[in-house]
Amino acid sequence: MPGLYLALVLTVIALNLAAATIGAYSWFLDRVWIAFWYLLRVAQLGTLVFVVTEFVLYLSGDKADDQLHYLYVVLPVVVSFLAEGMRAGAAGQELGEVDHHTLSPEEQEEVAMLIVRRENGIMTVAAAVTAFLIWRAAVTTAGMF
């Protein structure tokens, strides 16, 4: 089991780091890359699989000596929910009190790009933080197996 666990951990960390890297690069270039969003969702799914696996291991009796390990397991889910909530508010942050119907098509496109860039930045940071938290969870697994 330790080998499968390690493979899962490394895969999920790699997915989140890849999403964070591509997201940062596209944010820096101020471009929209659809691949980032697909990779981000795959990384989030991998993170969910990791968390569920941890709970199954816990219930089956494989418990870490350090209880801080479980904080590192749960925090990526919290980070993901917070990031999605912040992402949902990105449009309101960019638009403010402006009625988008009064904007010209060019201005609407500019505002849309600003919203997507803000969402990209938020989710990029979330992916990087998630990778770090899962790495910390892996470091604190002593006594599990």
SULSUL-V143926 format. One record per helix or strand. SS is the DSSP state (hx for helix, st for strand). FROM is the first residue (numbers start at 1). LEN is the number of residues. If there is no record, write none. Layout:
# SULSUL-V143926
SS;FROM;LEN  SS;FROM;LEN
This chain:
# SULSUL-V143926
hx;2;28  hx;34;26  hx;68;21  hx;90;6  hx;100;3  hx;105;35
